Amino acid sequence: MTAASHTHSSTNGQRQGIVELICGCMFSGKTTAVLNELEHEPASNILVLKHNKDDRYSRAKIMTHDGDGIDAVCVSCSKDILDRVSDATEVVVIDEGHFYDDDLPDVCNALAKRGKRVIVAALDLDMWGLQFSVIERIKASAGVVRVQQSICAACGKPATHTHRKTPIVGAHIVGGAEDFEPRCQACWSPPKEAHIDSSEMA
């Protein structure tokens, strides 16, 4: 069932809220899927948010690895999102949801109760193969969950894991194609460095 079939007006004309999760490993097309979902939405109805920890490509846009993008507003924590959403906002996009604190699921549900369509794009597993608890909580309550897959860079099979290619320096683990590649579970291996939780990232 598509996300569009879940978003419609109620009998009083107000749009019904919903939380939609688009998740998967890096390079699985999550941001591209978000941009496709927004194609038929008036720009004035959309608020796109990115965490200020995401310093790749652009601080003023969310970007695909191919260079497509859309203007975004930077926030530093989940509760900042509520301050950014106006009554006129109908669609709230939260990119890289795994960067956020434990309040994000409650914020998403609160926005859905206000009639907003909330689209969260996020990794489901970190580079150590562990689930992001904040994303698991969103997945449990979301009205739509779409799991994206990439192609394993080692063998060409469907990829579900994010493989780190370069050493981790300090706690800065954000990176692009120079640092990460998609792998199937058989070809993937975790970093040798100790686990770093997303909340502890530089």
C-alpha positions in Angstrom: 0.0 0.0 0.0 1.4 3.4 -0.9 1.9 6.3 1.5 -0.5 8.4 -0.6 -3.4 6.0 0.1 -3.0 6.7 3.8 -3.2 10.5 3.6 -6.6 12.0 2.9 -9.0 14.5 4.3 -11.4 13.7 7.1 -15.1 14.5 6.9 -14.5 18.0 8.2 -11.9 18.7 5.5 -8.9 18.6 7.8 -6.0 16.4 6.6 -5.5 13.3 8.7 -2.1 13.0 10.2 0.3 10.0 9.8 3.9 9.1 10.5 5.7 7.5 7.6 9.2 5.9 8.0 11.6 5.4 5.1 14.6 3.4 6.3 17.5 1.2 5.2 21.2 1.2 4.8 23.3 4.1 3.3 23.0 4.5 -0.4 19.6 2.8 -0.5 17.8 5.8 -2.0 16.0 7.0 1.1 16.4 10.7 0.3 15.4 10.1 -3.3 12.3 8.3 -2.0 11.5 11.4 0.1 11.9 13.7 -2.9 9.6 11.5 -4.9 7.0 11.7 -2.2 7.1 15.5 -2.3 6.7 15.9 -6.0 3.0 16.5 -5.8 3.0 18.6 -2.7 2.9 22.4 -2.9 6.2 23.8 -1.7 4.3 26.1 0.7 2.9 23.1 2.5 6.3 21.5 3.2 8.8 21.9 6.0 12.0 19.9 5.6 14.3 19.5 8.6 17.9 18.3 8.9 19.9 17.7 12.1 22.9 20.1 12.5 25.1 17.0 12.9 24.6 16.3 9.2 27.4 18.4 7.7 27.7 16.6 4.4 27.0 18.3 1.0 25.0 21.2 2.3 23.8 22.8 5.5 20.8 24.4 3.7 19.5 21.4 1.9 18.9 17.7 2.3 20.8 16.1 -0.6 20.9 12.7 -2.3 24.4 11.2 -3.0 23.7 12.1 -6.7 23.3 15.8 -5.9 19.6 16.3 -6.0 18.2 18.3 -3.0 15.6 20.4 -1.4 15.8 23.4 1.0 15.9 22.4 4.6 16.0 24.0 8.1 18.6 22.9 10.6 17.6 21.9 14.1 19.7 20.6 17.0 17.1 18.5 18.9 13.7 16.9 18.5 11.8 19.5 20.5 13.1 22.2 18.1 11.0 20.7 15.4 7.8 21.6 17.2 8.8 25.3 17.2 9.4 25.2 13.4 6.0 23.7 12.4 3.3 26.2 11.7 -0.5 25.7 11.2 0.1 26.1 7.5 2.6 23.2 7.4 1.0 20.0 6.1 4.0 17.8 5.4 7.0 17.6 7.8 10.1 15.8 6.5 12.7 14.8 9.1 15.9 13.6 7.4 18.5 11.4 9.1 16.1 10.6 11.9 18.7 8.4 13.6 20.7 11.5 14.6 17.9 12.7 16.9 17.3 12.2 20.6 14.8 9.9 22.3 12.0 12.5 22.1 11.7 12.1 18.3 9.0 9.4 18.3 6.8 11.5 20.7 7.3 14.6 18.5 6.3 12.7 15.4 3.2 11.4 17.0 2.3 14.8 18.4 2.6 16.3 14.9 0.5 13.5 13.4 -2.2 14.2 16.0 -2.2 17.8 14.7 -3.0 16.5 11.2 0.5 16.6 9.8 2.0 14.1 7.4 5.3 13.3 9.0 8.0 11.6 6.8 11.1 10.3 8.6 14.1 9.1 6.6 16.7 7.2 8.6 19.2 4.4 8.9 17.7 1.4 10.6 21.1 -0.1 11.6 24.3 1.6 12.5 27.7 0.6 11.1 28.1 -1.9 13.9 24.9 -3.6 12.8 22.9 -2.4 15.9 19.4 -1.0 15.7 18.8 2.6 16.4 16.4 2.5 19.3 14.7 5.8 18.3 14.0 4.5 14.8 12.7 1.2 16.2 10.2 3.1 18.3 9.1 5.1 15.3 8.8 1.9 13.2 6.5 0.4 15.9 4.0 3.2 15.7 4.3 4.4 12.1 1.3 4.1 9.8 3.6 3.4 6.8 7.1 1.7 6.9 9.2 1.4 3.8 12.5 -0.5 4.0 14.9 0.4 1.2 17.8 -1.8 0.0 20.9 -1.0 -2.0 23.3 -3.2 -3.9 26.3 -4.8 -2.1 29.5 -3.1 -3.2 31.4 -6.4 -2.7 29.2 -9.0 -4.4 26.2 -7.3 -6.0 23.5 -8.9 -3.9 20.9 -6.9 -2.1 22.5 -4.8 0.7 21.0 -4.2 4.1 24.1 -3.0 6.0 26.3 0.1 6.0 30.0 -0.8 5.9 32.7 1.6 7.2 35.7 1.8 4.9 37.8 4.3 6.8 39.1 4.6 10.4 36.9 6.5 12.8 38.7 9.6 14.1 37.3 10.8 17.5 33.5 10.7 17.6 33.0 12.2 14.1 31.3 9.4 12.2 29.3 11.3 9.6 30.6 10.7 6.0 29.8 9.9 2.4 31.0 7.5 -0.3 34.6 8.0 0.7 33.8 6.5 4.2 30.9 4.1 3.7 29.5 1.6 1.2 26.5 -0.7 1.2 27.1 -4.4 1.9 25.0 -7.5 2.3 25.1 -9.2 5.7 27.6 -11.8 4.4 30.1 -9.2 3.1 29.6 -6.7 5.9 31.9 -6.4 8.9 31.7 -3.9 11.8 34.4 -1.3 12.5 37.2 -2.3 14.8 36.7 0.8 16.9 34.4 0.7 19.9 30.7 1.5 19.4 29.7 5.1 19.3 26.1 6.0 19.9 24.6 8.6 17.6 23.9 10.8 20.7 27.6 10.9 21.4 28.7 11.9 17.9 30.8 15.0 17.3 
